[in-house]
Amino acid sequence: MVPTVLVFAGLDPGGGAGLAADIAAIGALGGHALPVATALTVQDNNRVHEVQPVDAGLILRQAGVLIDCCGIDAVKIGIPGSRENAAAIARLLRRLRAADPGLPVVLDPVLASGHGDALGKGDAVALLAELLPLATVLVPNLPEAAALGAVPCEHVLLTGGHGEGDMVVNRWLRGGVEQRAWRLPRLPHAYHGSGCTLAAAIAARLALGDPMAQALGRAQDYCHQTLAQAFRIAPGQRIPRRILQAHRNH
């Protein structure tokens, strides 16, 4: 059986972030994404112009049939879209955890687009309040971590892309204590969907059975490769090339 990752995220019609990014990254690493749409968006590779949350009942029905028929090896959460959707996802997570207490849940706490565009209805930090205690791994960037403050997640991978210097430093915290730091060369462009790619890759590696340190390390290596090979679809932010093997064969 191919390991599965149940994904909750928004639909980006430009194919750079959200469900499109998650499906590609999880598939590239050998897993299979089960994508549940939490919101429909109007966006391009640079800006988010509109977000329309999906009805919470539809989220429950989308995921419910998958949980009934498939084994779930990990969960990845992007934008919930609304407080009602966050509550619905939390309800589903509690159902999954009742059957599998060790189920890995990776939460990408996307509070806004890179340009500060809102990605849901209501206060972005408040939307995550019910999901944070259910997450195994939180993957915030520096501004997101500052906005969230102390979090109840056991594992946090604090990404340093918004920092300065020639190297990006990503720090793994467990119980608030730094376990390890990874230093990666800073790349020259801006990228659309890099956070989605990293969080999805972590979920895929955990679904495949990697221990936490190995999952975090391998996911970062993969994500850095996708950014190094990123491509343009329009002026502005580049799209990570998530299907690396296909790129090498052409």
Secondary structure as the mmCIF struct_conf table of DSSP 4:
data_model
#
loop_
_struct_conf.conf_type_id
_struct_conf.id
_struct_conf.beg_label_comp_id
_struct_conf.beg_label_asym_id
_struct_conf.beg_label_seq_id
_struct_conf.end_label_comp_id
_struct_conf.end_label_asym_id
_struct_conf.end_label_seq_id
STRN STRN1 THR A 4 LEU A 11
TURN_TY1_P TURN_TY1_P1 PRO A 13 GLY A 14
BEND BEND1 GLY A 15 ALA A 17
HELX_RH_AL_P HELX_RH_AL_P1 GLY A 18 ALA A 28
TURN_TY1_P TURN_TY1_P2 LEU A 29 GLY A 30
STRN STRN2 HIS A 32 GLN A 43
BEND BEND2 ASN A 45 ASN A 46
STRN STRN3 VAL A 48 PRO A 53
HELX_LH_PP_P HELX_LH_PP_P1 VAL A 54 ASP A 55
HELX_RH_AL_P HELX_RH_AL_P2 ALA A 56 CYS A 69
BEND BEND3 CYS A 70 CYS A 70
STRN STRN4 ALA A 74 ILE A 77
BEND BEND4 SER A 82 SER A 82
HELX_RH_AL_P HELX_RH_AL_P3 ARG A 83 ALA A 99
TURN_TY1_P TURN_TY1_P3 PRO A 101 GLY A 102
STRN STRN5 VAL A 105 LEU A 107
BEND BEND5 ALA A 112 ALA A 112
TURN_TY1_P TURN_TY1_P4 GLY A 114 HIS A 115
BEND BEND6 GLY A 120 GLY A 122
HELX_RH_AL_P HELX_RH_AL_P4 ALA A 124 LEU A 127
TURN_TY1_P TURN_TY1_P5 LEU A 128 LEU A 131
HELX_RH_3T_P HELX_RH_3T_P1 LEU A 132 LEU A 134
BEND BEND7 THR A 136 THR A 136
STRN STRN6 VAL A 137 LEU A 138
STRN STRN7 ASN A 141 ASN A 141
HELX_RH_AL_P HELX_RH_AL_P5 LEU A 142 LEU A 148
BEND BEND8 ALA A 150 ALA A 150
BEND BEND9 GLU A 154 GLU A 154
STRN STRN8 HIS A 155 LEU A 158
STRN STRN9 THR A 159 THR A 159
TURN_TY1_P TURN_TY1_P6 GLY A 161 HIS A 162
BEND BEND10 GLY A 163 GLY A 163
BEND BEND11 GLY A 165 ASP A 166
STRN STRN10 MET A 167 ARG A 174
TURN_TY1_P TURN_TY1_P7 GLY A 175 GLY A 176
STRN STRN11 VAL A 177 PRO A 185
HELX_LH_PP_P HELX_LH_PP_P2 ARG A 186 LEU A 187
BEND BEND12 PRO A 188 HIS A 189
STRN STRN12 TYR A 191 TYR A 191
BEND BEND13 HIS A 192 GLY A 193
HELX_RH_AL_P HELX_RH_AL_P6 SER A 194 ALA A 207
TURN_TY1_P TURN_TY1_P8 LEU A 208 GLY A 209
HELX_RH_AL_P HELX_RH_AL_P7 MET A 212 ALA A 228
TURN_TY1_P TURN_TY1_P9 GLN A 229 GLN A 229
STRN STRN13 PHE A 231 PHE A 231
BEND BEND14 ILE A 233 GLN A 237
STRN STRN14 ARG A 238 ILE A 239
HELX_LH_PP_P HELX_LH_PP_P3 PRO A 240 PRO A 240
HELX_RH_AL_P HELX_RH_AL_P8 LEU A 244 ARG A 248
TURN_TY1_P TURN_TY1_P10 ASN A 249 ASN A 249
#
